[in-house]
Amino acid sequence: MGDDIGNLLGIQQDSNPNRGGSIPYAPGIIRQFADRLYARAGFIVFVYTVIGLIVGGVVGVALKVGFSNDLAAWIVGTAIVAVAFLLGQERAFHLRLQAQLALCQVQIEENTRKSPG
């Protein structure tokens, strides 16, 4: 019965006696982790951009009010948004890379696993 549940969840029992521990190998969990990292990466770009818009808008308004310079306000505000977006992209890249490394480990395991028999 336990094997049936493991099969439904995508958990494969590791029969290699050289591996320590009793936790079964579960590639489905690693794939789920990678999916979550990709979702988080997209959300992070959005959040960084929104924060950049807020900070850029506040700084832009402060420059416009304080110095009465519309052009400087637009340039600085836009630069802050651009930097925030690029920082979000960089953070997202690292999350996507981490997801790809996890998926690569799953693929290596699948490629090197000995077939029974």
Secondary structure, 3 states (H helix, E strand, C coil): CHHHHHHHHCCECCCCCCCCCCCCECHHHHHHHHHHHHHHHHHHHHHHHHHHHHHHHHHHHHHHHHHCCHHHHHHHHHHHHHHHHHHHHHHHHHHHHHHHHHHHHHHHHHHHCCCCC
